[in-house]
Amino acid sequence: MYRAPTVRFFGLTFGGHLIGWSFFIAVRSGIMGKIKETGMSNVVKFKKPFQSKIGGIIFALIFVYLVVLIIAFVSKKKVATYEVVKGDLSSYYSEHVLALRSEEMVKASSSGYITYFAKESTKTSAKSLVYALDQSGDLKSDIKEATEDGKNDVFSQDQKQELLSTMDDYSYNYSDNSFYNTYDFQDNVNVRLIEYLSGGTNGSASKFVKGMSAYFSYTAGYVLYEKDGMENVTIDNFTMDDVIGSNYKKTNLKQQTKVTTGDEVYKLVTSEDWYLVCEANEKLLEDLGKSTYVDVTFQSDNKTLEVPFEIVRRGNKSFMIMKIGKGVVRYAKQRYLDVDITVNTTKGFKIPTSSISKESFVKIPKEYLTQSGNSKGFLKIGKDGKVEFESVARYKSDKKYYYIHDKDLQVGDSIQMPGQSTSYTLKETAKLDCVYCVNKGYAVLKLINIINKNEDYAIVETDTSYGVNDYDHIVLDSTLIKEGEMIY
């Protein structure tokens, strides 16, 4: 038997689909209307979870932190720093210097047409062939004629063997890449031929070549075929005009084809020792100080030599004379040279001058120093007459004073002598060179002792008490910060 479904609502049971649902809708509508009229509701509101408040607080804190960081970044000082490293400092002078050497002009002992055989700017030994004179003006033709007449055996067997050996060596070592050696070979053969034909005696006429005389170097030296009239100038007799060289003139001796007795035919540099001379102005003299050596760099080839020097006075001028013991042939053809002189190379910590600040330090007599436990300091007398021990850093000392930089002991404070009633009022100060070290994010005063400086950098000692160390970071511009100020 079919049973209509029943509906229970607020403890009442209703049967049938239509009746039950109709009544339910009517009742619900009435109740909801009543609720709206009375403002009552059966919906229970729960409090929001406490976790949502914690999240808001954390977000607010992060927001405030970010705002503070932005404000700090915008408002903080833009302070550049410099990393301390070891370096050197030098003064450089570019000078046009006079070169003086041991030079002798060799003169012709007879007249005739001249032919040079010694290679210029090479060292010749004593009794080496330098040049030959002949009367015809065509020495090569005279030699050819003398050697081809067949009447005499011009060369000895040993001489022939030596010439053949020279030719064999050249042929064996010949290379297209070094064709320039051919000219050296030709010069060497010519020299040998003239030596053999002359009989090896200085100034003797060959019995094979009529009217020809060969001339040999009387001593070892470097041969130059030029003169400038300054061969007799030395470090003892040079003048300001010599150093300036305003009227300097040089003559090429190889341009002459015929000479007469007494004519200058070549120059011989007889010593490896030579000198450079330049005027020394007041700035150069100041930078030289007590130095005895300088570095000289030749601008023509960038060659650098460390050389001793001395300062001499000529009238109202000072001159710097630099002695060099090698390389004379390298620059033998140059009377004046352009050089860079490096003066007073000083090594230590290299610091920008912009980082250096003059700070005031209080001077305290050394006899007032005392000790308390493991600390050393001074007995400060307070305004109430009470004596208290103050441990302070002693940045520097001399025979009489300690130098301190401390807020607890300043000018006007009084200190007491240890074990006595004698007191002393601080009044003397001294300005010392310092830099601001910022390794920890704030400015710490560091003392420096300057050894040498120029406009841009200073070299300071590496072992100064309360001083800088390798790789310390210091403020690049000391005027932008004060002691204890934060920069990070």
C-alpha positions in Angstrom: 0.0 0.0 0.0 1.4 3.4 -1.0 2.3 5.9 1.7 2.8 9.5 1.0 6.1 10.8 2.3 6.0 12.8 5.5 7.8 16.0 6.4 8.8 17.0 9.9 9.3 20.6 10.6 9.7 22.1 14.1 8.3 18.8 15.6 5.2 18.6 13.3 4.8 15.8 10.7 3.1 16.6 7.4 2.1 13.9 4.9 2.0 14.1 1.2 4.2 15.8 -1.3 2.1 18.7 -2.1 0.7 19.5 1.3 4.0 18.9 3.0 6.2 21.1 0.7 3.6 23.8 0.4 3.3 24.1 4.1 7.1 24.0 4.5 7.5 26.9 2.0 4.7 28.9 3.7 6.1 28.4 7.1 9.6 29.2 6.0 8.4 32.4 4.3 6.6 33.5 7.4 9.5 32.8 9.7 12.0 34.6 7.5 9.7 37.6 7.3 9.3 37.6 11.0 13.1 37.4 11.4 13.5 40.4 9.1 10.9 42.3 11.1 12.3 41.6 14.5 16.0 41.8 13.3 16.8 38.5 14.8 18.8 35.8 13.2 19.7 32.3 14.1 23.1 32.5 12.2 26.0 32.4 14.8 29.0 34.6 13.8 32.4 33.1 14.7 35.5 35.3 15.4 38.2 35.3 12.8 41.1 33.1 13.5 44.0 34.7 15.6 46.5 33.6 12.9 45.2 36.3 10.6 46.1 39.0 13.1 49.7 37.6 13.4 50.1 37.7 9.6 49.0 41.3 9.5 51.4 42.3 12.2 54.3 40.5 10.4 53.4 42.2 7.1 53.3 45.6 8.9 56.7 45.0 10.5 58.3 44.0 7.1 56.8 47.1 5.5 58.1 49.4 8.2 61.6 47.7 7.9 61.7 48.2 4.2 60.6 51.9 4.6 63.4 52.4 7.1 66.0 50.8 4.8 64.9 53.0 1.9 65.1 56.1 4.0 68.6 55.1 5.3 69.9 54.3 1.8 68.6 57.6 0.4 69.8 59.7 3.4 73.2 58.0 4.1 76.5 59.6 3.0 77.9 58.5 -0.3 81.4 57.8 0.8 83.9 56.3 -1.6 86.7 54.1 -0.1 90.2 53.1 -1.1 91.9 49.8 -0.4 95.4 50.2 1.1 98.2 48.4 -0.8 101.9 48.6 -0.9 103.4 50.7 -3.7 106.1 53.2 -4.6 106.3 56.9 -5.4 108.8 58.6 -7.6 109.4 62.0 -9.2 110.0 62.0 -12.9 112.0 64.5 -15.0 112.3 64.6 -18.7 115.6 66.2 -19.7 117.6 67.0 -22.8 121.1 66.0 -21.6 124.6 66.4 -22.8 126.7 63.2 -23.4 130.4 63.4 -22.7 132.9 60.6 -23.6 136.6 60.0 -23.8 137.1 61.0 -27.5 140.1 61.6 -29.6 140.2 63.0 -33.2 142.8 61.2 -35.4 144.5 63.3 -38.0 146.0 62.3 -41.4 149.8 62.0 -41.4 150.0 62.4 -45.1 147.9 63.5 -48.1 145.9 61.5 -50.6 142.5 60.1 -51.5 141.0 58.3 -48.5 139.2 55.0 -48.4 137.6 53.9 -45.1 137.6 50.2 -44.1 136.7 50.0 -40.4 133.0 49.7 -39.8 131.6 52.6 -37.9 130.4 52.2 -34.3 132.3 49.0 -33.9 135.1 48.3 -31.6 138.6 48.0 -33.2 141.6 46.5 -31.5 145.0 48.1 -31.5 146.7 47.8 -34.9 143.4 47.2 -36.7 143.1 48.7 -40.2 140.9 51.9 -40.3 141.6 53.6 -43.6 144.0 53.8 -46.6 145.3 56.7 -48.7 146.3 56.5 -52.3 147.5 59.0 -54.9 145.5 58.0 -57.9 142.0 58.3 -56.4 141.1 54.8 -57.7 142.4 52.4 -55.1 140.4 49.4 -56.3 141.8 49.7 -59.8 145.3 50.0 -58.5 144.8 46.8 -56.4 143.3 44.9 -59.3 146.2 45.9 -61.5 148.8 45.0 -58.9 147.3 41.6 -58.2 146.7 40.6 -61.8 150.1 41.4 -63.4 151.3 37.9 -62.6 154.8 39.1 -61.9 154.7 38.5 -58.2 153.0 36.2 -55.8 151.1 38.9 -53.9 149.8 36.8 -51.1 151.5 34.2 -49.0 150.2 30.7 -48.7 148.9 31.4 -45.1 147.1 34.5 -46.3 145.5 32.6 -49.2 144.4 29.9 -46.8 142.9 32.5 -44.4 141.0 34.2 -47.3 139.7 30.8 -48.5 138.5 29.9 -45.0 136.7 33.2 -44.7 134.9 32.6 -48.0 134.1 29.0 -47.1 132.5 30.0 -43.8 130.4 32.6 -45.5 129.3 30.2 -48.2 128.4 27.5 -45.6 126.4 29.9 -43.4 124.7 31.8 -46.3 121.0 32.3 -46.1 118.6 34.4 -48.2 117.0 35.6 -45.0 120.3 37.1 -43.9 121.5 38.6 -47.2 122.6 41.8 -45.3 125.5 39.8 -44.0 127.0 39.9 -47.5 128.0 43.5 -47.0 129.8 42.6 -43.7 131.6 39.8 -45.6 132.7 42.1 -48.3 134.0 44.6 -45.8 135.9 41.9 -44.0 137.6 40.6 -47.2 138.5 44.2 -48.2 140.1 44.8 -44.9 142.1 41.6 -45.1 143.3 42.4 -48.6 144.5 45.9 -47.6 146.2 44.5 -44.5 148.0 41.9 -46.6 149.0 44.4 -49.3 150.2 46.9 -46.8 152.4 44.4 -45.1 150.6 45.1 -41.8 152.8 48.1 -40.9 151.1 51.4 -40.0 151.6 54.0 -42.8 153.8 51.8 -44.9 153.5 51.8 -48.7 152.8 48.5 -50.3 155.4 47.3 -52.8 152.6 45.9 -54.8 150.4 49.0 -55.0 152.3 52.1 -55.7 151.3 55.3 -53.9 149.1 53.4 -51.4 149.4 53.6 -47.6 147.3 51.8 -45.0 146.6 53.3 -41.5 145.8 51.4 -38.4 144.3 52.3 -35.0 147.0 53.0 -32.4 144.7 51.8 -29.6 141.5 50.0 -29.0 138.3 51.9 -29.2 135.1 52.6 -31.1 135.5 54.2 -34.5 133.2 57.1 -35.6 133.4 59.0 -38.8 132.1 62.3 -37.6 133.1 65.4 -35.5 131.2 68.2 -33.7 133.9 70.3 -32.1 133.0 69.1 -28.6 135.5 66.2 -28.4 137.6 68.0 -25.8 134.7 69.0 -23.6 134.8 67.1 -20.3 132.9 67.1 -17.0 135.6 69.5 -15.7 135.3 72.2 -18.3 131.7 72.1 -19.8 129.7 75.4 -19.9 126.1 76.3 -19.8 126.2 76.8 -23.6 127.6 73.2 -24.0 124.7 71.8 -22.0 122.1 73.8 -24.0 123.7 73.0 -27.3 121.9 75.9 -29.1 124.6 76.2 -31.8 125.4 72.5 -32.1 126.6 71.3 -35.5 128.0 67.9 -36.7 130.2 67.1 -39.7 130.2 63.7 -41.5 133.9 62.9 -42.2 133.1 60.1 -44.7 131.9 62.8 -47.2 135.5 63.9 -47.8 137.3 62.0 -50.6 140.7 63.7 -50.3 142.6 64.8 -47.3 145.8 66.7 -46.6 148.3 66.2 -43.8 146.7 67.3 -40.5 143.1 66.9 -41.5 140.8 65.0 -39.1 139.9 61.7 -40.5 138.1 59.8 -37.8 137.1 59.8 -34.1 138.1 57.2 -31.6 136.0 56.6 -28.4 138.6 55.1 -26.0 136.6 54.3 -22.8 133.4 52.6 -21.7 132.8 55.2 -19.1 130.8 58.2 -20.1 128.6 61.0 -18.6 125.3 62.7 -18.9 125.0 66.3 -17.8 121.9 68.5 -17.3 121.0 71.6 -15.4 119.5 70.9 -11.9 116.7 73.3 -10.9 115.5 73.8 -7.3 112.7 71.3 -7.6 115.1 68.6 -8.9 117.6 69.3 -6.1 114.8 69.1 -3.5 113.6 65.8 -4.8 117.1 64.4 -5.0 117.6 65.0 -1.3 120.2 62.6 0.0 120.0 60.2 -2.9 123.1 59.0 -4.6 121.6 57.0 -7.5 118.8 57.7 -10.0 117.2 55.6 -12.8 117.8 57.0 -16.3 115.5 55.8 -19.1 116.6 56.6 -22.7 113.6 57.7 -24.6 115.0 56.5 -28.0 114.9 52.8 -27.0 113.3 52.7 -23.5 116.5 51.3 -22.0 116.8 52.0 -18.2 120.0 52.1 -16.1 120.5 52.8 -12.5 123.5 55.2 -12.3 125.3 57.3 -9.6 125.3 61.1 -9.8 126.8 64.2 -8.3 125.8 67.8 -8.2 128.3 70.5 -9.2 128.1 74.3 -9.2 129.2 76.4 -12.1 128.7 80.1 -11.4 125.1 80.5 -10.2 123.9 77.3 -11.8 123.7 73.7 -10.5 124.4 70.8 -12.7 123.7 67.1 -12.3 126.4 64.7 -13.6 125.4 61.1 -14.1 128.2 58.5 -14.6 127.5 55.5 -16.8 129.9 52.5 -17.1 128.4 50.7 -20.1 126.5 51.1 -23.3 128.8 53.8 -24.7 128.7 52.5 -28.2 124.9 52.3 -28.2 124.6 56.0 -28.1 128.1 57.0 -29.3 126.8 58.9 -32.3 124.5 61.1 -30.2 125.9 64.2 -28.4 122.5 65.1 -26.9 119.9 62.6 -25.6 116.4 62.8 -24.4 116.0 60.9 -21.1 113.6 60.4 -18.2 115.2 60.7 -14.8 113.4 58.8 -12.0 114.2 60.4 -8.6 113.8 59.2 -5.0 111.8 55.9 -5.4 110.1 55.4 -2.1 108.3 52.2 -1.1 105.5 51.7 1.5 101.7 51.9 1.7 100.5 54.1 -1.1 97.6 56.4 0.0 95.7 59.1 -1.9 96.5 62.6 -0.5 92.7 63.2 -0.5 92.4 60.6 2.3 94.8 62.3 4.6 93.4 64.5 7.4 95.2 66.6 10.0 93.8 65.7 13.4 94.4 67.3 16.8 96.2 65.1 19.4 96.6 66.1 23.1 100.2 66.0 24.4 100.7 64.4 27.8 104.1 64.4 29.6 105.4 60.9 29.7 106.1 60.9 33.5 102.3 60.9 34.2 101.8 57.5 32.7 100.7 54.8 35.2 99.4 51.3 35.2 96.3 49.6 36.6 96.2 45.9 36.2 97.1 45.1 32.6 96.2 48.5 31.4 98.2 51.7 31.1 96.8 55.2 31.3 96.6 58.3 33.3 95.0 59.5 36.6 92.3 62.0 35.7 91.2 64.5 38.4 87.4 64.9 38.2 85.5 68.1 39.0 84.7 66.8 42.4 88.4 66.3 43.1 88.0 62.5 42.7 90.9 60.7 40.9 90.0 58.0 38.4 92.2 55.9 36.2 91.6 56.4 32.5 93.0 53.8 30.0 93.7 55.5 26.7 95.4 54.7 23.5 98.8 56.3 23.0 99.0 56.9 19.3 102.6 58.3 19.2 105.4 59.3 21.5 108.6 61.2 21.5 111.3 61.9 24.1 108.9 64.1 26.2 105.3 63.4 25.3 102.6 60.9 24.5 100.0 61.8 21.9 96.4 60.8 22.6 93.1 61.2 20.9 90.4 60.3 23.4 87.1 61.9 24.5 87.9 61.0 28.2 91.0 63.1 28.2 90.9 66.5 26.5 92.4 69.9 26.7 91.4 71.5 30.1 91.4 68.2 32.0 93.8 67.7 34.9 95.8 64.6 35.6 97.8 63.6 38.6 101.4 62.3 38.9 101.4 58.6 40.0 102.2 58.3 43.7 102.3 62.1 44.2 100.0 65.1 44.5 101.5 66.9 41.6 98.9 67.7 38.9 99.1 68.9 35.3 96.4 70.5 33.2 96.3 69.3 29.6 96.8 72.3 27.2 99.2 71.4 24.4 98.1 69.8 21.2 99.7 68.7 17.9 98.3 68.1 14.4 99.1 64.7 13.1 98.4 63.0 9.7 95.6 60.5 9.9 93.2 58.6 7.7 89.7 57.1 8.5 89.5 53.3 8.3 86.0 51.9 7.7 86.6 48.2 7.8 83.8 47.8 10.4 81.3 50.1 8.8 82.2 53.2 10.9 85.1 55.6 10.8 88.1 54.7 12.9 91.1 57.1 13.2 94.4 55.6 12.0 97.7 57.4 12.3 100.2 57.6 9.4 103.8 58.6 9.0 104.4 60.1 5.6 107.8 59.2 4.0 107.3 60.9 0.6 104.4 62.4 -1.3 103.4 64.3 -4.4 100.1 66.0 -5.4 98.2 62.8 -5.8 99.7 60.1 -3.5 101.7 59.7 -0.3 103.9 56.8 0.7 103.6 56.0 4.4 105.4 53.7 6.8 104.2 50.1 7.0 104.8 49.5 10.7 103.2 52.5 12.4 101.5 51.9 15.8 97.7 52.4 15.4 98.4 52.7 11.7 96.9 51.2 8.5 97.6 47.6 7.3 97.4 45.8 4.0 94.0 45.8 2.4 92.4 48.2 5.0 89.6 50.3 3.5 90.0 54.0 4.1 87.8 56.9 3.2 88.9 58.4 -0.1 87.8 62.0 0.8 88.5 62.7 4.5 86.4 65.9 4.5 83.2 63.9 4.1 83.2 62.0 7.4 83.9 62.3 11.1 85.3 59.9 13.6 82.8 57.2 14.6 80.3 58.0 11.9 78.6 55.1 10.2 78.9 54.7 6.5 77.1 51.3 6.0 
